[in-house]
Amino acid sequence: MTKSVAKVALVPVLIFSALASMAGCSARESEHVAPTGQPVASVGKVVVTVAPSLAADNKTIIDEVNGLPRLRAAIEGELSKKGKLDENSPRVLNVEITDFRLRSGALVFWLGIMAGVDTLDVGVQVRDGEQVVRSYTTGVGSSGIAGGLTSSSRFQPMADVVAERVVEQL
């Protein structure tokens, strides 16, 4: 086979790979634990942390994409939109990242949906002093190239969806 024929034969494979990676752009429903406790009208502060049990390499990736401040900003933005952020409120919204996976851009480009999903799962507790007022878990996952090829660009859409889910369950 000549080089030009080999290149032509490779084109359909590349097109199929690109289409397959884009087809997996849907978000999965993470397992949710139904909220316990009373609904919360407002919170005064948002604290985002990483679970001690999270793998060290995932913690490193969270740091690389500036994940904690970005997730906190997304949650605060959603709280503001819903009128639930009140600096005078004594309640603190504690959000702990319990499961996280963010594939590399190269892996997403070459394998698309076959590379698995990016995931961001959180445990949420609303505290008023020492008392837990509300507690639940939520999260999101996406496959394909939703958000782009860079890890940083794929993190933000997940953070935004998690923020919406955190606030809607208050």
N, C-alpha and C positions, 0 to 999 in steps of 0.2 A: 504494500500500500504506500503510495507517495505521501509526502508530508501534507500537501494541500488537501488530499482526500481524507486524511486522518483528521485534519482540522475541521473539515465540513462535517464529518461524522460525530465530532465532539460537540458541535453546536446544539443539537437536540438534547443531549445529556445535560448541558449547562442550563438550557432553558427549563427543562423539567426540574432540575435541582432548585432553581430560583423560584419557580412556581410552587413547588412543594414546601419550601421554607416559608413562603408568604401565606400559604394556606393554614399554617398553624398559629395564626396570630390571635386566636381566641383565648380568653382568660378562663382558667379553671376555677371552680368554686372550691375553696379550701374548706376543710372540715371546720365547722363553727361550733363553739360551745355556747349554748343559749345564755344570754345575760342573766345573772342572778343579782338580786337587790333591786332597789328602787330606781326608776328613771332619774337621770340627772339633768337639771335645768341649765347649769353652767359650771364651768371650771375656771380656776384662776391661773393655773400653771400646767404646762405639759412637760413631762420628763421622759426622754426616750433613752433606753439602755439596751444592752445586748445580754442575753442569757449566758451565764457562766458555762453552760453545757454546749454552747455553739462552738463548732470546730475553729481552731486558730486560723486556718486559711480563709474561712468565711468572714471572720472578724477583720482580717487584713483587707479583704475586698470591700467590706463596709467602710473601712477607713479610707481606702483609695477613692471611692466614689462620694466621699463626704456624706455617707448615708444617714448618720444620726441627726445632724442638723437639717438635712433635707427632708427627712420624714417628719421631724418636729415642726418644721415650717409648713409642710403640707397639712398636717393635722391642725395647727393653729389657724391656717387659712380657711380650712373647712369649718372649724368652730366659729370663726368670725362670720362667715357667710350665713351660718345657721343661727347667729345671735347667741351662741353658747360660750363665748370667751369673755369672762368678766374678771378683770384684775383684782376686784374686791372679793371675789369668791374664795373661801378657804379651801375648796376642794382642789386636789392635785390629780391630774390624769397621768398615771404611770403606764407607759407602753414599753414592753420588753420584746425585742426581736428573739423569737424562739426557734425559728427555722429560716434559713436563708440559702439561696443558691443563685448565682449569677454567672452564666456561661461566658466564656471569652468570645470576643467578636469573631475570631477566626473559626471557632467551633460553630457558631451560629451561621456564618457565611457558608462553610463547607457542608455542614450536616443539617442545618435548618431544624425542622421538627424532630428529626431523628436524634438530635443532640439532647433531647429532654426538655424540661421546662425551667424557667427562672422562677424562684419562689420567694415570697416574703410573708411569713406568718408571725403574728404577734399575740402576746397575752396582754390583756388590758385590765387595770384596776383603777377605780376612782376611789381616792381616800379623802376623808375629812378628818384630819388629825391622824389618830391611830386606827380609826374605824374604816373598814372597807365598805363603801357604799354600793359599788357595782363592780362586777367582775365577769369577763368573757374573753373568748379568743376569736380571732378572725385572720384572714390572710388572702393572698391572691397568688396566682401563678400564670405565666404566659409562655407560649412556645413560639417558634418561628422567629421572625425578626421584628416583632412589634416594638416600636420605639427606636429602632436603629441598630447599627452594628456595634456601637461602642457600649461598654458596660455602663458607663455613666448615663448615656441617653436611654438605656433600657430600664435603669433603676427608677427614674422619675415617674413614668406611667404607673409602675407598681406602687410606688409610694403614694401617688394621688388616689388610686383605687383603695388602698388600705386606709388612707385618711378618711375617705368617704364612708367606708364600712365601720370604722371606729366611731365616727360621729353619729351615724344613723342608729347605732345600737345604744347610744347613751340614753 
